[in-house]
């Protein structure tokens, strides 16, 4: 195998891994509390660890398009709508 084809092969593997990370946007989201809110995340947005604490099922949490959220964010959903982005 030539160096050029080896590099191409490695790049394809990396791209495949990067693309596959975004397929399940709910991976890494952990729900706490007595109720589960309505949760939406926009196109091309992602996070690796998100803790959502909620005590009211009427809470609507919405993350917009093209948002990159830091690791280990905690969202507290009480009685109102939460919109990020």
VENRA-V710140 format. One record per backbone hydrogen bond with DSSP energy under -0.5 kcal/mol. NH is the residue of the N-H (numbers start at 1). CO is the residue of the C=O. E is the energy in kcal/mol with one decimal. If there is no record, write none. Layout:
# VENRA-V710140
NH&CO&E + NH&CO&E
This chain:
# VENRA-V710140
6&2&-2.0 + 7&3&-2.4 + 8&4&-2.2 + 9&5&-2.1 + 10&6&-2.1 + 11&7&-2.5 + 12&8&-2.3 + 13&9&-1.9 + 14&10&-2.1 + 15&11&-2.7 + 16&12&-2.3 + 17&13&-2.0 + 18&14&-2.5 + 19&15&-2.7 + 20&16&-2.1 + 21&17&-1.3 + 22&18&-0.8 + 22&19&-0.7 + 23&20&-1.0 + 24&20&-0.5 + 25&23&-0.8 + 27&24&-1.3 + 29&26&-1.8 + 30&28&-0.6 + 30&50&-2.9 + 32&52&-3.0 + 35&54&-1.6 + 37&35&-0.5 + 38&59&-2.7 + 39&37&-0.6 + 40&61&-2.4 + 42&63&-2.3 + 42&64&-0.6 + 45&42&-1.8 + 46&67&-2.3 + 50&28&-2.3 + 51&73&-3.1 + 52&30&-3.0 + 52&50&-0.5 + 53&51&-0.5 + 53&75&-3.1 + 54&32&-2.1 + 54&52&-0.5 + 55&77&-1.4 + 59&56&-1.6 + 61&38&-3.4 + 61&59&-0.5 + 62&60&-0.5 + 62&82&-2.4 + 63&40&-2.4 + 64&84&-3.0 + 66&43&-2.4 + 67&64&-0.6 + 69&46&-2.4 + 69&67&-0.6 + 73&49&-1.8 + 75&51&-3.0 + 77&53&-4.0 + 77&75&-0.7 + 78&76&-0.8 + 82&60&-2.4 + 84&62&-2.9
